Amino acid sequence: MRGRARRIDQMKQLAASDGPYARTDAAALLHDEA
């Protein structure tokens, strides 16, 4: 559970960032979670 919470934090940071890969990285993390 701890790792999952950490992963969600990373996803939120990626989604908040303006990097060119932010959207795809967040989508990849979401897909990995599912």
C-alpha positions as CSV (number, residue, x, y, z in Angstrom):
1,M,0.0,0.0,0.0
2,R,2.9,2.3,0.8
3,G,4.3,1.9,-2.7
4,R,1.0,2.6,-4.3
5,A,0.6,5.9,-2.3
6,R,4.1,6.9,-3.4
7,R,3.2,6.1,-7.0
8,I,0.1,8.2,-6.8
9,D,2.2,11.1,-5.5
10,Q,4.5,10.7,-8.5
11,M,1.5,10.6,-10.8
12,K,0.2,13.8,-9.3
13,Q,3.6,15.5,-9.7
14,L,3.8,14.4,-13.3
15,A,0.3,15.6,-14.1
16,A,1.1,19.0,-12.5
17,S,4.4,19.4,-14.4
18,D,4.5,21.0,-17.8
19,G,7.0,18.6,-19.3
20,P,6.3,17.3,-22.8
21,Y,6.0,13.8,-21.4
22,A,4.0,14.6,-18.3
23,R,0.7,13.5,-19.9
24,T,2.0,10.3,-21.3
25,D,3.9,9.4,-18.1
26,A,0.8,10.0,-16.0
27,A,-1.3,7.9,-18.5
28,A,1.3,5.1,-18.3
29,L,1.2,5.1,-14.5
30,L,-2.6,5.0,-14.6
31,H,-2.5,2.1,-17.0
32,D,0.0,0.3,-14.9
33,E,-2.2,0.8,-11.8
34,A,-5.3,-0.6,-13.6
